[in-house]
Amino acid sequence: MKALAGLLRKEAYHILRDRRTLAVILLLPVIQVVLFGYAVRTDVQDVRIAIVDSRPDAVTTMLRSRLAGGGVFKVVATLPNTEPLEGLFRSGEAQAAVVLEPGFAQALGRGERAQVLLISDATEPNTGATIQGYLVSAMQTLLPPEQQRGVVIVPRPRLRFNPTAESKNLFVPGLMAFVLTIISSLMTAITLTREKETGTMEALLVSPLRPWQIIVGKVTPYLAIGFISVVGVVLEARIVFRVPFRGSGPLLMAESMLFILVSLALGVLISARSANQRVAMTMALLGTMLPTLILSGFLFPLESMPTPLQWLGNIVPAKWFVVIVRGIMLKGIGIEHLWRETLVLAGMAAVLLTLSVRSFHARLE
């Protein structure tokens, strides 16, 4: 018992002496509760919709105004035909579309059944189904009460890119970002920190090798492991879960390698700033895995989160990679629609690699 009490006092002393570890341990539960409390929501706000009105008149103009003024929908385009819809859906500019068919106003005037086509992006099945529900409800309350008697608006829902609304088509591509984050950021941070504790890293820092050469030598094996993991996840998604793959395989591999590079640079930076493995693991969990789960759009739609969390999500590399993976696999889009996300990841890689090299320079000095 005395030995156990002595061990407990020793561990408590080490934790209390390391202020950085203590601060992270105390802040982590608070941050988790705040993030989950604001992020775990099923409602969707500011739904981006396009309205197709081939024959505008007073009735269709009034319907469009009521849709835009309802507070749920944000009209991003009003189109004369359905041809531009494909580009809007593939680029993500529109999440849904309302197609008012020719003769819509005349059918309402005659008291006949007026049909309207409701299209929503089901890349995220839960969000797509929620948007469809919003649109159907909106169609039933578009007209003022005095004009609803004898008038029937018949919505015809249609889901794009994931017509069966299967959740595996949402989660399996997003899991790629989560798996690569564990392999690249978490494992790199813990491994490099362990080498600092054992003295191996210090021996390398006083060797003729430059800091960037040390970083390249340390992260190259994880780059290869990440590449093999991407191939394994894609094959498993196609063979086991039957997730569609409509885009370019080489483009997906190139984008995956870019994301792995970003994650590796983040892991190296965390290891350079950590005193021991406990701090490195906690910082990696707080700085990589938790944001990947909550703020990347992997589990919860970013559109339903408060604006500050949406802004915070922009600095999470996994957010941009999830958009890329789903776009390539489910939508079949190419670099012409993904150039912005690619540039963001490339910029993050450049910044994180620069900070990592400078951190090693500081340790060397």
C-alpha positions in Angstrom: 0.0 0.0 0.0 2.9 2.4 0.8 4.4 1.7 -2.6 1.1 2.4 -4.3 0.6 5.6 -2.4 4.1 6.7 -3.3 3.4 5.9 -7.0 0.2 7.9 -6.9 2.0 10.9 -5.3 4.7 10.7 -7.9 2.3 10.7 -10.8 0.3 13.5 -9.3 3.5 15.5 -8.8 4.5 15.0 -12.5 1.1 16.1 -13.7 0.9 19.2 -11.5 4.5 20.2 -12.4 3.7 20.0 -16.1 1.4 23.0 -16.5 0.9 22.5 -20.2 -0.4 18.9 -19.6 -2.6 20.0 -16.7 -4.1 22.8 -18.7 -4.9 20.5 -21.6 -6.4 17.8 -19.3 -8.6 20.4 -17.7 -9.7 22.2 -20.9 -10.3 19.1 -23.0 -13.7 18.1 -21.3 -14.9 21.7 -21.5 -14.1 22.0 -25.2 -15.7 18.6 -25.9 -18.9 19.6 -24.2 -19.1 22.9 -26.0 -18.3 21.5 -29.4 -20.8 18.6 -29.2 -23.4 20.8 -27.6 -23.4 23.2 -30.6 -22.4 20.8 -33.4 -24.8 17.9 -32.8 -27.9 19.2 -34.5 -30.2 17.6 -37.1 -31.8 20.8 -38.4 -30.5 22.6 -41.5 -30.3 26.3 -42.0 -29.7 28.6 -45.0 -30.5 25.9 -47.5 -29.0 26.9 -50.9 -31.7 26.5 -53.5 -32.0 27.2 -57.2 -35.4 28.0 -58.7 -36.3 27.0 -62.2 -39.1 29.1 -63.6 -39.4 28.8 -67.4 -42.5 31.1 -67.7 -42.4 33.7 -64.9 -45.7 35.4 -64.0 -47.3 37.0 -61.0 -48.1 33.7 -59.3 -44.6 32.1 -59.7 -42.9 35.4 -58.8 -45.0 35.4 -55.6 -44.1 31.8 -54.8 -40.4 32.5 -55.3 -40.6 35.5 -53.0 -42.3 33.5 -50.3 -39.6 30.8 -50.6 -36.8 33.3 -50.3 -38.4 35.2 -47.4 -39.2 32.2 -45.3 -35.8 32.3 -43.4 -34.9 28.7 -44.2 -33.9 28.9 -47.9 -31.3 31.0 -49.6 -32.0 31.5 -53.3 -28.7 31.3 -55.1 -30.0 31.2 -58.7 -33.2 31.7 -60.7 -33.0 29.9 -63.9 -35.1 29.7 -67.1 -34.4 26.0 -67.6 -32.8 23.0 -65.9 -29.5 22.8 -67.9 -27.4 24.8 -65.4 -28.6 22.7 -62.4 -26.0 20.0 -63.0 -23.1 22.4 -62.6 -24.6 24.0 -59.5 -25.1 20.7 -57.8 -21.7 19.4 -58.7 -19.9 22.5 -57.5 -21.9 22.6 -54.3 -23.4 26.0 -55.0 -26.9 24.6 -54.7 -28.1 22.0 -52.3 -31.6 21.8 -53.7 -33.7 23.0 -56.6 -37.4 23.8 -57.1 -38.5 23.3 -60.7 -41.8 25.0 -61.5 -43.1 23.2 -64.6 -44.6 25.0 -67.5 -48.3 25.7 -66.9 -47.9 25.7 -63.1 -49.8 29.0 -62.6 -52.5 28.0 -65.1 -53.1 24.8 -63.3 -53.4 26.6 -60.0 -55.9 29.1 -61.6 -58.1 26.2 -62.9 -58.0 24.5 -59.5 -56.1 21.5 -60.9 -53.3 19.6 -59.4 -50.1 21.6 -60.0 -46.9 19.6 -59.9 -43.5 20.9 -58.8 -40.2 19.0 -59.0 -38.1 19.1 -55.8 -34.5 18.0 -56.3 -32.0 17.8 -53.4 -28.4 16.7 -53.1 -28.3 13.5 -51.1 -24.5 13.2 -50.9 -25.3 13.7 -47.2 -28.5 11.5 -46.9 -29.7 12.9 -43.6 -29.3 16.5 -44.8 -30.9 15.7 -48.2 -33.9 14.1 -46.5 -34.3 17.0 -44.1 -34.1 19.5 -47.0 -36.8 17.5 -48.9 -39.0 17.6 -45.8 -38.5 21.4 -45.6 -39.4 21.8 -49.3 -42.5 19.6 -49.2 -43.7 21.5 -46.1 -43.0 24.8 -47.8 -44.9 23.8 -50.9 -48.0 23.1 -48.8 -47.9 26.6 -47.2 -46.7 28.7 -50.2 -50.1 30.2 -51.0 -52.0 32.5 -48.5 -54.8 30.7 -46.6 -57.5 32.4 -48.7 -56.0 31.0 -51.9 -55.5 27.5 -50.7 -59.1 26.3 -51.0 -59.4 23.8 -53.8 -55.8 24.2 -54.8 -53.4 21.3 -54.6 -49.6 21.5 -55.2 -48.2 18.1 -55.7 -44.4 17.9 -54.9 -42.3 15.3 -56.7 -39.2 14.7 -54.7 -36.0 13.5 -56.3 -32.6 12.8 -54.7 -29.3 13.3 -56.6 -26.0 11.4 -56.3 -27.4 9.1 -53.7 -31.0 8.2 -54.8 -31.4 5.4 -52.2 -30.2 7.7 -49.4 -27.9 5.1 -48.0 -25.9 6.3 -45.1 -22.9 4.2 -46.0 -22.3 6.4 -49.0 -21.9 9.3 -46.6 -19.8 7.7 -43.9 -17.4 5.4 -45.8 -15.8 8.2 -47.8 -15.6 10.4 -44.7 -13.9 7.6 -42.8 -11.0 8.0 -45.1 -10.2 11.4 -43.6 -10.5 10.0 -40.1 -8.3 7.0 -40.8 -5.6 9.1 -42.4 -5.7 11.5 -39.5 -5.0 8.7 -37.0 -2.2 7.2 -39.1 -0.6 10.5 -40.1 -1.1 13.1 -37.3 -1.6 11.0 -34.2 0.9 8.3 -34.8 3.6 10.7 -36.1 3.2 13.0 -33.1 3.5 10.1 -30.6 6.3 8.4 -32.4 8.5 11.5 -32.7 7.9 12.5 -29.1 8.9 9.1 -27.9 12.2 9.4 -29.8 12.8 12.8 -28.1 12.2 11.1 -24.7 14.6 8.3 -25.5 17.3 10.7 -26.8 17.2 9.4 -30.4 15.9 12.7 -31.8 18.6 14.7 -29.9 21.3 12.5 -31.6 19.8 13.3 -35.0 19.6 17.1 -34.3 23.3 17.3 -33.6 24.2 15.2 -36.7 25.1 16.8 -40.0 21.5 16.3 -41.2 19.5 19.4 -41.8 16.1 19.7 -40.0 14.1 19.3 -43.2 16.1 16.2 -44.0 15.3 14.7 -40.6 11.6 15.5 -41.2 11.6 13.9 -44.6 13.3 10.8 -43.3 10.8 10.5 -40.4 7.6 11.1 -42.3 8.3 9.2 -45.5 7.4 5.8 -44.0 4.1 7.2 -42.8 3.5 8.7 -46.3 3.8 5.2 -47.7 1.6 3.7 -45.0 -1.0 6.4 -45.7 -0.9 5.6 -49.4 -1.5 1.9 -48.8 -4.4 2.8 -46.4 -6.1 4.9 -49.1 -5.9 2.0 -51.5 -7.3 -0.3 -48.9 -10.2 2.0 -47.9 -11.2 2.6 -51.5 -11.2 -1.2 -52.3 -13.1 -2.0 -49.2 -15.7 0.8 -50.0 -16.2 -0.7 -53.5 -16.1 -4.4 -52.7 -17.6 -4.7 -49.2 -20.0 -1.7 -49.0 -20.7 -1.1 -52.7 -20.1 2.6 -52.5 -20.2 4.1 -56.0 -17.0 5.5 -57.5 -17.8 7.9 -60.3 -14.7 10.0 -60.5 -11.0 9.8 -61.3 -8.9 7.3 -59.3 -5.6 9.1 -60.0 -7.1 12.4 -58.8 -8.4 10.8 -55.6 -4.9 9.4 -54.9 -3.2 12.7 -55.6 -5.6 14.5 -53.3 -5.2 11.9 -50.6 -1.4 12.2 -50.7 -1.8 16.0 -50.3 -4.0 15.5 -47.2 -1.6 12.9 -45.8 1.2 15.5 -46.2 -0.9 18.1 -44.3 -1.6 15.6 -41.5 2.0 14.5 -41.3 3.2 18.2 -41.0 0.6 18.8 -38.3 1.9 15.7 -36.4 5.5 16.8 -36.7 4.6 20.3 -35.4 2.8 18.8 -32.4 5.7 16.6 -31.6 8.1 19.5 -31.8 6.0 21.5 -29.4 5.4 18.6 -26.9 7.5 17.8 -23.9 6.4 14.1 -23.6 4.1 11.5 -25.1 1.2 12.4 -22.8 1.1 16.0 -24.0 1.6 14.9 -27.7 -1.3 12.4 -27.5 -3.6 14.9 -25.8 -2.7 17.7 -28.3 -3.2 15.4 -31.2 -6.6 14.3 -30.0 -7.6 17.9 -29.3 -6.1 19.4 -32.5 -6.8 16.7 -35.1 -9.2 13.9 -34.2 -11.8 15.9 -32.4 -12.1 18.6 -35.1 -12.1 15.8 -37.7 -15.1 14.1 -36.1 -17.1 17.3 -35.4 -16.1 20.2 -37.6 -15.3 18.4 -40.9 -18.8 17.6 -42.0 -18.0 13.9 -41.6 -20.8 13.3 -39.0 -22.7 16.5 -38.7 -23.6 19.0 -41.5 -21.7 22.3 -41.1 -24.7 24.3 -42.3 -26.6 23.5 -39.1 -23.8 24.8 -36.8 -23.5 28.3 -35.5 -21.5 30.7 -37.7 -18.4 30.8 -35.4 -18.1 27.0 -35.6 -18.5 27.1 -39.4 -15.6 29.6 -39.5 -13.6 27.4 -37.2 -14.3 24.5 -39.5 -12.5 26.2 -42.3 -9.1 25.7 -40.6 -9.7 21.9 -40.2 -7.9 20.2 -43.1 -10.4 17.2 -43.0 -13.3 19.5 -43.9 -11.8 20.2 -47.3 -10.7 16.6 -47.8 -14.1 15.3 -47.0 -15.6 17.6 -49.7 -13.0 16.3 -52.2 -13.6 12.6 -51.5 -17.3 12.8 -51.6 -17.2 14.9 -54.7 -14.9 12.5 -56.6 -16.6 9.2 -55.4 -20.3 10.2 -55.3 -20.6 13.1 -57.8 -17.8 12.2 -60.2 -16.5 15.7 -60.4 -12.9 16.7 -61.3 -10.3 19.3 -60.5 -12.4 22.0 -62.3 -14.8 21.9 -59.3 -12.3 21.0 -56.6 -9.5 23.5 -57.3 -10.4 25.7 -54.4 -10.3 22.8 -51.8 -7.0 21.6 -53.4 -5.4 25.1 -53.1 -6.5 25.3 -49.4 -4.9 22.0 -48.6 -1.7 22.9 -50.5 -1.5 26.2 -48.6 -2.0 24.4 -45.3 0.7 21.9 -46.2 3.2 24.7 -47.0 2.4 26.6 -43.8 2.6 23.6 -41.5 5.8 22.3 -43.1 7.4 25.7 -42.7 6.4 25.8 -39.0 7.7 22.3 -38.4 11.1 23.0 -39.9 11.4 26.2 -37.9 10.4 24.3 -34.7 13.2 21.8 -35.3 15.6 24.7 -35.9 14.6 26.1 -32.6 15.3 22.8 -30.8 18.7 22.6 -32.6 19.7 26.0 -31.4 
